[in-house]
């Protein structure tokens, strides 16, 4: 709770009033409100907002309210302009924290200085930011069965649109029989995806010398809709025991997860004009021409590379600017560590220069709360089209050396050679299409997934069915949870092939899921090899 709020009237030093709490609790969010009711005031703004190490600036907003009062002399209008600056407090650096001094601009009136403000920070509340349950939070259970929600580390500040992932576990210190569970909607947020776990997956866990087990119920992906306090979805479950109690009854419990509150920061002021709400960490971008094209027809090929911590959030490459008569086709994609790349083939329409870029990408760095941008240097490609030449071929008379049989043989050999080349090109094209990244429909997506899974699990391309895939995943010691996701996704793709019509959004979502599962499987297999 906010401590004692002291309102200081500073009419003698400036045409504004301000209010701020004298003391706050550790982890509390509070505001400094600056108001002006003077005629002619059109707004209030502050320059740099300095604060001590235990005070974190979350954002600011300006509002204007107009009230009217009817008097015997007529209507009287009153205007009030309010600048509200939001902070979060922690005990880092000591219990005595400060804000300011602030340089204020009262638009239409003048510039003024607000002296330094002292604030006492006390208490033991959790710090603001990402909060959630952990295994230790359930170390002293009050019941035999309980629910816990665990938030994955968001790796930086949480802003509107940040993707958050939560795992919901059922904990128990006794044998559990059947159970049903359900969940509610988040406050100030939206659920993007819920993956329920139909099978029990109990694992033993030691909670401060208490032998317990837990089973993953669901994985929830969500995003906050606005700045403020986000309340994650709550989970509830009706659980029955597996054994009878001393009175011959089967015990029953109705449990719910503890609330998970998350502080969502507002976007910083003055965003760039062409910022599209992208949230990343630091990245570096580059375009380069490949020495060996990924296509089979000798096309010009380029690679767009994104590296840095923020590359994990780039699901698609930015739109590249192309100048010149040509088409740009994406043919491949890959990732390794903190680097991602996309390969493109340039199909020229006529001779001349084709220029990729220059382009720029703007994002909000969630680690530092500042807007950043990266520049993609232009890449010029000189396209030369080989002209066709028409020539007449005259056969030598029979009386001269050589005969028509030689020309016929040459033509037959040429036709056979062309047929072989077309066959090889077709097989190469089929091989190139046998990948998830190049799939254009559900059928090609399933074929590409089958091909890439076969190469990853067996080292060669061969037929895979559901049973064969299940057996290979078991032999490769793939993580059980990941294996179940892959098998379930395989079933969903097979089912989608029977649908008469598949929406484009469904195919795009399925393609993205397939690339994600292949990436996680590749990491899991690499981790298993390193352990061996």
C-alpha positions as CSV (number, residue, x, y, z in Angstrom):
1,X,0.0,0.0,0.0
2,X,1.1,3.5,-0.7
3,X,2.3,5.2,2.4
4,X,1.6,8.8,3.6
5,X,0.9,11.0,0.6
6,X,2.1,14.6,1.1
7,X,0.6,17.3,-1.3
8,X,2.9,20.3,-1.5
9,X,1.5,23.5,-3.0
10,X,4.3,25.3,-4.8
11,X,2.4,28.4,-5.9
12,X,5.3,30.6,-4.9
13,X,7.9,28.8,-7.1
14,X,5.8,27.8,-10.1
15,X,2.2,27.7,-11.5
16,X,1.8,23.9,-10.8
17,X,1.1,21.5,-7.9
18,X,2.6,18.1,-7.4
19,X,1.9,15.1,-5.2
20,X,4.0,11.9,-4.5
21,X,4.0,9.3,-1.7
22,X,6.5,9.9,1.1
23,X,7.1,6.2,1.6
24,X,6.3,3.0,-0.5
25,X,6.7,-0.7,-0.1
26,X,9.4,-2.7,-1.8
27,X,8.1,-3.8,-5.2
28,X,5.3,-1.2,-5.2
29,X,4.3,0.9,-8.3
30,X,3.6,4.6,-7.5
31,X,3.1,7.9,-9.4
32,X,4.3,11.4,-9.3
33,X,1.4,13.7,-10.4
34,X,2.1,17.2,-11.6
35,X,-1.0,19.4,-12.3
36,X,-1.5,22.9,-13.6
37,X,-4.8,24.8,-13.7
38,X,-3.5,28.1,-14.9
39,X,-5.2,29.7,-18.0
40,X,-3.1,29.4,-21.1
41,X,-1.5,26.0,-20.1
42,X,-1.7,23.7,-23.0
43,X,0.4,20.8,-21.7
44,X,3.2,19.7,-19.3
45,X,6.4,17.8,-20.3
46,X,9.6,16.8,-18.4
47,X,13.1,16.4,-19.8
48,X,15.4,13.7,-18.5
49,X,13.9,12.1,-15.4
50,X,16.8,11.1,-13.0
51,X,16.3,8.7,-10.1
52,X,18.4,6.7,-7.7
53,X,19.2,3.0,-8.3
54,X,16.1,1.7,-6.3
55,X,13.6,3.7,-8.4
56,X,12.7,2.4,-12.0
57,X,10.9,4.6,-14.4
58,X,8.0,2.8,-16.0
59,X,6.5,5.5,-18.2
60,X,4.5,8.7,-18.2
61,X,1.2,10.1,-19.6
62,X,-0.4,13.5,-20.0
63,X,-4.2,14.1,-19.7
64,X,-6.4,17.2,-19.8
65,X,-9.8,17.6,-18.1
66,X,-12.3,20.4,-18.5
67,X,-15.1,21.2,-16.1
68,X,-17.9,23.7,-16.3
69,X,-19.7,25.5,-13.5
70,X,-22.9,27.5,-14.0
71,X,-23.1,30.7,-11.9
72,X,-25.5,33.7,-11.9
73,X,-23.0,35.4,-14.1
74,X,-22.9,32.6,-16.7
75,X,-20.9,29.4,-17.3
76,X,-17.3,29.2,-16.0
77,X,-14.8,26.7,-17.6
78,X,-11.9,25.3,-15.7
79,X,-9.1,23.3,-17.4
80,X,-6.6,21.1,-15.6
81,X,-3.5,19.5,-17.2
82,X,-2.0,16.5,-15.5
83,X,1.4,14.9,-16.1
84,X,1.6,11.5,-14.4
85,X,5.0,9.7,-14.1
86,X,4.9,6.1,-13.0
87,X,7.8,4.5,-11.1
88,X,8.5,1.1,-9.5
89,X,10.4,0.9,-6.2
90,X,12.9,-1.6,-4.8
91,X,15.3,-1.7,-1.9
92,X,18.3,-1.9,-4.3
93,X,20.9,0.6,-3.2
94,X,19.3,1.3,0.2
95,X,16.0,2.3,1.7
96,X,16.3,6.0,1.0
97,X,15.6,6.8,-2.7
98,X,15.3,10.0,-4.6
99,X,13.6,11.4,-7.8
100,X,14.8,14.5,-9.6
101,X,15.4,17.3,-9.8
102,X,13.1,17.6,-12.8
103,X,13.1,20.3,-15.5
104,X,9.4,21.0,-16.3
105,X,8.0,22.8,-19.3
106,X,4.6,24.3,-18.7
107,X,3.5,24.8,-22.3
108,X,2.2,28.3,-22.9
109,X,3.6,29.6,-19.6
110,X,7.3,28.8,-19.1
111,X,10.0,26.4,-17.8
112,X,10.5,25.6,-14.1
113,X,12.5,23.3,-11.8
114,X,11.0,20.7,-9.4
115,X,13.5,20.0,-6.6
116,X,14.7,16.5,-5.6
117,X,12.1,14.3,-3.9
118,X,13.1,11.9,-1.2
119,X,11.1,8.6,-0.8
120,X,11.6,5.8,1.8
121,X,11.3,2.3,0.5
122,X,10.6,-0.4,3.1
123,X,8.8,-3.8,3.5
124,X,9.6,-7.1,1.9
125,X,7.2,-7.4,-1.0
126,X,8.5,-9.0,-4.2
127,X,10.1,-6.7,-6.7
128,X,8.1,-5.5,-9.7
129,X,8.5,-7.2,-13.0
130,X,8.0,-10.9,-13.9
131,X,6.7,-12.9,-11.0
132,X,5.4,-16.4,-11.0
133,X,5.3,-19.6,-9.0
134,X,8.3,-21.9,-8.9
135,X,8.9,-25.4,-7.5
136,X,10.1,-23.8,-4.2
137,X,6.9,-21.8,-3.9
138,X,5.1,-25.1,-3.2
139,X,7.7,-26.4,-0.8
140,X,5.4,-26.3,2.2
141,X,2.0,-27.5,1.0
142,X,-1.1,-26.9,3.1
143,X,-3.0,-29.8,1.3
144,X,-2.0,-33.2,-0.1
145,X,-2.7,-31.9,-3.7
146,X,-2.1,-28.4,-5.1
147,X,-1.7,-26.4,-8.3
148,X,1.2,-24.2,-9.3
149,X,1.7,-21.9,-12.3
150,X,5.3,-21.3,-13.4
151,X,6.3,-18.4,-15.6
152,X,9.2,-18.9,-18.1
153,X,11.8,-16.1,-17.8
154,X,10.7,-13.4,-20.3
155,X,14.3,-12.3,-20.7
156,X,13.6,-8.6,-20.2
157,X,10.9,-6.2,-19.4
158,X,7.3,-7.1,-20.2
159,X,5.6,-4.7,-22.7
160,X,2.2,-5.0,-24.4
161,X,2.5,-7.8,-27.0
162,X,5.3,-9.6,-25.3
163,X,4.8,-13.4,-25.7
164,X,4.7,-15.1,-22.3
165,X,4.7,-18.8,-21.6
166,X,3.4,-20.4,-18.4
167,X,3.5,-24.1,-17.3
168,X,0.7,-25.3,-14.9
169,X,1.6,-28.3,-12.7
170,X,-0.4,-30.5,-10.4
171,X,1.6,-31.4,-7.3
172,X,0.7,-34.2,-5.0
173,X,2.3,-36.1,-2.0
174,X,-0.2,-39.0,-2.2
175,X,-1.5,-41.2,-5.0
176,X,-3.9,-39.4,-7.3
177,X,-6.7,-41.1,-9.3
178,X,-8.8,-39.0,-11.8
179,X,-9.0,-35.3,-12.2
180,X,-10.6,-32.6,-14.4
181,X,-9.3,-29.1,-14.7
182,X,-10.3,-25.8,-16.3
183,X,-9.0,-22.3,-16.5
184,X,-10.2,-18.7,-16.7
185,X,-9.3,-15.7,-18.9
186,X,-6.4,-13.4,-17.9
187,X,-7.0,-9.8,-16.8
188,X,-5.4,-7.2,-19.0
189,X,-4.2,-9.8,-21.5
190,X,-5.2,-12.4,-24.0
191,X,-4.5,-16.1,-24.4
192,X,-2.7,-16.9,-27.7
193,X,-2.5,-20.7,-27.3
194,X,-3.2,-23.4,-24.8
195,X,-1.6,-26.9,-25.1
196,X,-3.2,-29.4,-22.8
197,X,-1.4,-32.5,-21.8
198,X,-3.9,-35.4,-22.0
199,X,-1.7,-38.1,-20.4
200,X,-0.4,-38.2,-16.9
201,X,3.4,-37.5,-16.8
202,X,4.2,-37.7,-13.1
203,X,7.8,-37.1,-12.1
204,X,9.3,-37.2,-8.6
205,X,10.5,-34.0,-7.0
206,X,12.1,-33.1,-3.7
207,X,10.5,-30.1,-1.9
208,X,12.7,-29.5,1.1
209,X,12.7,-33.1,2.3
210,X,9.1,-33.7,1.2
211,X,8.7,-36.5,-1.3
212,X,6.2,-35.3,-3.9
213,X,5.3,-35.7,-7.5
214,X,4.1,-33.4,-10.2
215,X,2.4,-33.7,-13.5
216,X,2.3,-31.0,-16.3
217,X,-1.4,-30.1,-17.0
218,X,-1.0,-27.4,-19.7
219,X,1.3,-24.9,-21.4
220,X,-0.3,-21.5,-21.9
221,X,1.0,-18.8,-24.3
222,X,-0.4,-15.4,-23.6
223,X,0.4,-11.7,-24.2
224,X,-0.5,-8.5,-22.3
225,X,-2.9,-6.1,-24.0
226,X,-1.9,-2.9,-22.2
227,X,0.4,-1.4,-19.6
228,X,-0.5,-2.1,-15.9
229,X,-0.8,-5.2,-13.7
230,X,-1.4,-8.3,-15.7
231,X,-3.1,-11.2,-13.9
232,X,-2.3,-14.5,-15.5
233,X,-5.0,-17.1,-16.1
234,X,-6.1,-19.0,-13.0
235,X,-6.4,-22.8,-13.1
236,X,-8.8,-25.0,-11.1
237,X,-9.0,-28.8,-10.7
238,X,-11.3,-31.4,-9.2
239,X,-9.1,-34.3,-8.0
240,X,-9.9,-37.7,-6.6
241,X,-7.5,-39.9,-4.7
242,X,-6.4,-43.4,-5.9
243,X,-6.9,-45.1,-2.5
244,X,-9.6,-45.2,0.2
245,X,-9.1,-43.3,3.4
246,X,-9.5,-44.8,6.9
247,X,-13.3,-44.3,6.7
248,X,-13.6,-46.2,3.4
249,X,-14.2,-43.1,1.2
250,X,-12.3,-41.9,-1.8
251,X,-10.8,-38.4,-0.9
252,X,-11.6,-35.5,-3.1
253,X,-10.1,-32.0,-3.5
254,X,-10.9,-28.8,-5.4
255,X,-7.7,-26.8,-5.8
256,X,-6.7,-23.7,-7.6
257,X,-3.4,-22.0,-8.6
258,X,-2.2,-18.9,-6.7
259,X,-2.5,-15.6,-8.6
260,X,0.4,-14.6,-10.8
261,X,0.7,-10.8,-11.1
262,X,3.0,-9.3,-13.7
263,X,4.0,-5.7,-14.2
264,X,3.6,-4.6,-17.8
265,X,5.6,-1.5,-18.8
266,X,4.1,1.1,-21.1
267,X,5.9,1.8,-24.3
268,X,8.5,4.6,-24.0
269,X,7.6,8.0,-25.3
270,X,8.5,9.2,-28.8
271,X,8.6,6.0,-30.8
272,X,10.0,6.1,-34.3
273,X,7.4,6.7,-37.0
274,X,8.0,3.4,-38.8
275,X,8.1,1.2,-35.7
276,X,5.6,-1.7,-36.1
277,X,5.5,-2.7,-32.3
278,X,8.4,-5.2,-32.8
279,X,9.9,-6.3,-29.4
280,X,13.5,-7.6,-29.7
281,X,16.9,-7.6,-28.0
282,X,20.0,-6.4,-29.8
283,X,20.4,-7.8,-33.4
284,X,22.6,-7.4,-36.4
285,X,21.5,-7.7,-40.0
286,X,23.3,-8.5,-43.3
287,X,22.6,-9.3,-46.9
288,X,25.2,-11.2,-49.0
289,X,25.4,-12.9,-52.3
290,X,26.0,-16.7,-52.0
291,X,28.8,-18.2,-54.0
292,X,26.7,-21.3,-54.8
293,X,23.0,-20.8,-55.5
294,X,20.6,-22.9,-53.5
295,X,18.5,-23.4,-56.7
296,X,19.4,-25.8,-59.5
297,X,19.1,-23.5,-62.5
298,X,22.0,-21.2,-61.9
299,X,19.9,-18.3,-60.4
300,X,21.5,-15.5,-58.4
301,X,21.1,-16.3,-54.7
302,X,21.4,-14.1,-51.7
303,X,21.2,-14.7,-47.9
304,X,19.7,-12.5,-45.3
305,X,21.3,-13.1,-41.9
306,X,20.0,-12.0,-38.5
307,X,22.3,-12.5,-35.5
308,X,22.2,-11.5,-31.8
309,X,20.0,-12.3,-28.8
310,X,16.9,-10.8,-30.5
311,X,17.1,-13.2,-33.4
312,X,15.1,-15.9,-31.5
313,X,12.0,-13.7,-31.8
314,X,12.3,-13.2,-35.5
315,X,9.9,-15.7,-37.0
316,X,10.0,-14.1,-40.5
317,X,12.5,-11.9,-42.2
318,X,11.7,-8.2,-42.7
319,X,10.3,-7.2,-46.1
320,X,13.2,-6.5,-48.4
321,X,13.2,-3.6,-50.8
322,X,13.9,-4.8,-54.4
323,X,14.7,-2.3,-57.2
324,X,14.8,-3.7,-60.7
325,X,12.8,-6.0,-63.0
326,X,13.1,-9.3,-61.0
327,X,11.3,-11.6,-58.6
328,X,12.6,-12.5,-55.2
329,X,11.7,-16.0,-54.0
330,X,12.4,-17.5,-50.6
331,X,13.8,-21.0,-50.9
332,X,15.4,-22.0,-47.6
333,X,15.8,-21.0,-44.0
334,X,18.0,-22.2,-41.1
335,X,19.2,-21.3,-37.6
336,X,22.2,-22.1,-35.4
337,X,22.8,-20.7,-31.9
338,X,21.7,-17.0,-31.9
339,X,21.8,-16.7,-35.7
340,X,19.0,-17.2,-38.2
341,X,19.2,-16.9,-42.0
342,X,16.9,-16.9,-45.0
343,X,18.0,-17.8,-48.6
344,X,16.4,-16.1,-51.6
345,X,16.7,-16.7,-55.3
346,X,16.6,-13.7,-57.6
347,X,14.8,-14.4,-60.9
348,X,15.7,-11.6,-63.4
349,X,13.2,-10.4,-66.0
350,X,15.7,-8.4,-68.0
351,X,19.3,-7.3,-68.0
352,X,20.5,-4.5,-65.8
353,X,21.1,-3.9,-62.1
354,X,18.9,-5.3,-59.4
355,X,19.4,-3.7,-55.9
356,X,18.3,-5.3,-52.6
357,X,17.9,-2.7,-49.9
358,X,18.7,-0.4,-48.3
359,X,16.3,-1.3,-45.5
360,X,16.1,-0.7,-41.8
361,X,14.5,-2.6,-38.9
362,X,13.3,-0.7,-35.8
363,X,12.4,-2.4,-32.5
364,X,12.0,-1.8,-28.8
365,X,14.8,-3.4,-26.8
366,X,13.1,-5.1,-23.8
367,X,16.3,-5.4,-21.8
368,X,17.0,-1.6,-21.8
369,X,13.6,-0.1,-22.6
370,X,14.9,1.9,-25.5
371,X,14.2,2.0,-29.2
372,X,16.9,0.7,-31.5
373,X,17.4,0.3,-35.2
374,X,19.6,-1.7,-37.5
375,X,20.5,-0.8,-41.1
376,X,20.6,-3.3,-43.9
377,X,23.2,-2.2,-46.5
378,X,22.2,-2.4,-50.2
379,X,23.4,-5.3,-52.3
380,X,23.7,-4.6,-56.1
381,X,23.5,-7.5,-58.5
382,X,24.4,-7.1,-62.2
383,X,22.1,-9.3,-64.3
384,X,23.2,-10.3,-67.7
385,X,20.7,-12.1,-70.0
386,X,22.3,-14.3,-72.7
387,X,20.5,-13.5,-76.0
388,X,19.1,-16.2,-78.2
389,X,20.6,-16.6,-81.7
390,X,18.7,-18.1,-84.7
391,X,20.9,-20.1,-87.2
392,X,20.0,-22.2,-90.1
393,X,21.7,-25.7,-90.2
394,X,22.4,-27.0,-93.7
395,X,23.0,-30.7,-94.2
396,X,26.0,-31.7,-96.3
397,X,25.2,-33.4,-99.6
398,X,25.6,-37.2,-99.6
399,X,28.4,-36.9,-102.0
400,X,30.6,-35.1,-99.5
401,X,32.2,-36.4,-96.4
402,X,29.8,-37.3,-93.7
403,X,26.2,-38.4,-94.1
404,X,22.7,-37.5,-92.8
405,X,23.0,-40.4,-90.4
406,X,25.6,-38.4,-88.5
407,X,23.2,-35.5,-88.1
408,X,20.4,-37.8,-87.0
409,X,22.7,-39.4,-84.4
410,X,23.7,-36.0,-83.1
411,X,20.0,-35.0,-82.8
412,X,19.1,-38.2,-81.0
413,X,22.0,-37.8,-78.6
414,X,21.0,-34.2,-77.9
415,X,17.4,-35.2,-77.2
416,X,18.5,-37.9,-74.8
417,X,20.9,-35.5,-73.1
418,X,18.1,-32.9,-72.7
419,X,15.7,-35.6,-71.3
420,X,18.3,-36.8,-68.7
421,X,19.0,-33.2,-67.7
422,X,15.3,-32.4,-67.3
423,X,14.9,-35.6,-65.2
424,X,17.8,-34.7,-62.9
425,X,16.5,-31.1,-62.6
426,X,13.1,-32.5,-61.7
427,X,14.6,-34.8,-59.1
428,X,16.6,-31.9,-57.6
429,X,13.5,-29.8,-57.6
430,X,11.6,-32.5,-55.7
431,X,14.5,-32.8,-53.3
432,X,14.5,-29.0,-52.7
433,X,10.7,-29.0,-52.2
434,X,11.0,-31.9,-49.7
435,X,11.5,-29.4,-46.8
436,X,9.2,-27.6,-44.5
437,X,10.4,-24.1,-45.5
438,X,9.6,-24.6,-49.2
439,X,6.1,-26.2,-48.6
440,X,3.2,-24.4,-50.3
441,X,0.3,-26.5,-49.0
442,X,-0.5,-29.1,-46.4
443,X,0.5,-32.1,-48.6
444,X,4.0,-30.6,-49.2
445,X,4.3,-29.6,-45.5
446,X,3.7,-33.2,-44.4
447,X,6.1,-34.5,-47.1
448,X,8.8,-32.0,-46.0
449,X,8.3,-32.9,-42.4
450,X,8.6,-36.6,-43.1
451,X,11.8,-36.0,-45.1
452,X,13.5,-33.8,-42.5
453,X,12.5,-36.0,-39.6
454,X,13.9,-39.0,-41.5
455,X,17.2,-37.3,-42.2
456,X,17.5,-36.2,-38.5
457,X,16.6,-39.5,-36.9
458,X,18.1,-42.0,-39.4
459,X,20.6,-40.0,-41.4
460,X,18.9,-40.8,-44.7
461,X,15.6,-40.1,-46.5
462,X,13.1,-42.9,-46.2
463,X,9.4,-43.5,-45.6
464,X,8.0,-42.7,-42.2
465,X,4.6,-43.5,-40.8
466,X,3.2,-42.7,-37.4
467,X,4.4,-46.0,-35.9
468,X,7.9,-45.7,-37.4
469,X,8.2,-42.2,-36.2
470,X,7.2,-43.2,-32.6
471,X,9.8,-46.0,-32.6
472,X,12.6,-43.7,-33.9
473,X,11.8,-41.0,-31.3
474,X,12.0,-43.6,-28.6
475,X,15.3,-45.1,-29.9
476,X,16.8,-41.6,-30.1
477,X,16.0,-40.9,-26.4
478,X,14.0,-37.7,-27.4
479,X,12.5,-35.8,-24.5
480,X,9.0,-37.4,-23.8
481,X,7.2,-34.1,-23.9
482,X,8.7,-33.0,-27.2
483,X,8.1,-36.5,-28.7
484,X,4.4,-36.3,-27.8
485,X,4.1,-32.9,-29.4
486,X,5.7,-34.1,-32.6
487,X,3.5,-37.2,-32.8
488,X,0.4,-35.1,-32.0
489,X,1.3,-32.6,-34.7
490,X,1.9,-35.4,-37.2
491,X,-1.7,-36.7,-36.5
492,X,-3.1,-33.2,-37.0
493,X,-1.4,-32.8,-40.4
494,X,-2.7,-36.2,-41.5
495,X,-6.2,-35.2,-40.4
496,X,-5.9,-31.8,-42.3
497,X,-5.2,-33.6,-45.6
498,X,-8.8,-35.0,-45.5
499,X,-10.3,-31.5,-45.2
500,X,-11.6,-30.1,-48.4
501,X,-10.4,-26.6,-47.8
502,X,-7.7,-25.4,-45.5
503,X,-7.5,-21.7,-44.6
504,X,-4.2,-19.9,-45.3
505,X,-3.9,-18.8,-41.7
506,X,-4.1,-22.5,-40.6
507,X,-1.4,-23.5,-43.0
508,X,0.9,-20.6,-41.9
509,X,0.4,-21.6,-38.3
510,X,1.1,-25.3,-39.1
511,X,4.2,-24.4,-41.0
512,X,5.5,-22.2,-38.1
513,X,4.8,-25.0,-35.7
514,X,6.6,-27.6,-37.8
515,X,9.7,-25.3,-38.0
516,X,9.6,-24.8,-34.3
517,X,9.4,-28.6,-33.5
518,X,12.3,-29.4,-35.9
519,X,14.4,-26.7,-34.3
520,X,13.7,-28.1,-30.8
521,X,14.3,-31.7,-31.9
522,X,17.6,-30.7,-33.5
523,X,18.7,-29.1,-30.1
524,X,17.5,-32.1,-28.2
525,X,19.4,-34.6,-30.4
526,X,22.5,-32.4,-30.2
527,X,22.3,-32.3,-26.4
528,X,21.9,-36.1,-26.2
529,X,25.0,-36.5,-28.4
530,X,27.1,-34.2,-26.2
531,X,26.1,-36.1,-23.1
532,X,27.2,-39.4,-24.7
